[in-house]
Amino acid sequence: PKRRYGSLLVATLPCGRVVGLKRITGGESLAQRYALLAEICKQRPMKYVICDNACALARYVRNPVRIVRTATATLIASMTFVIVRFHKGNRTACLDPAHAQYLPEVDIERYDNLREVNSATQEQFNSWIDRHSVFPSS
C-alpha cells in the first residue's frame, strides 16, 4: 500500500513547460489556485486560464470584494477562464444555457485560437509526477 504526503499545485503552458509549482497539504482549493495564478501573473501576461474547474475559479476571482483589492486581482478577473477539454463532461452545469451556473466563456470550443492547443498538459504533468510523489507506508 502507498500513501500520499501532500500534493502539488502545478501550472503549465500548452507546450508543457511548468511555469508555477506550489506544494500544498491536502486537497487544492480555489484560494490556493488564485494565489498561484497571482504569482504567475506578476511574471508573465496571460489572456486565458485553462483549468479543470474554470467555472468556479472564474466566479471566485470575480467576487466583487476580491476584485478591487489589488491591480493583480483586477488583471486576473479580466482573463478568460476555459475548461480543459478532458473535463468538459464533468462541468455540465456551467456549459448548459438552461442552468443557473451557465458561464459561456468557459467552453473552449468558442475560441478558434485554442482549437489546436493541448489543454491537457497539466493533466499530463500530474500523471507523470504521481509516479514520483508516493512513498511506501511504514
Summary of the structure (lengths in Angstrom):
residues: 138
radius of gyration: 15.8
end to end distance: 9.5
largest distance: 50.9
contacts: 365
relative contact order: 0.19
helix: 43%
strand: 20%
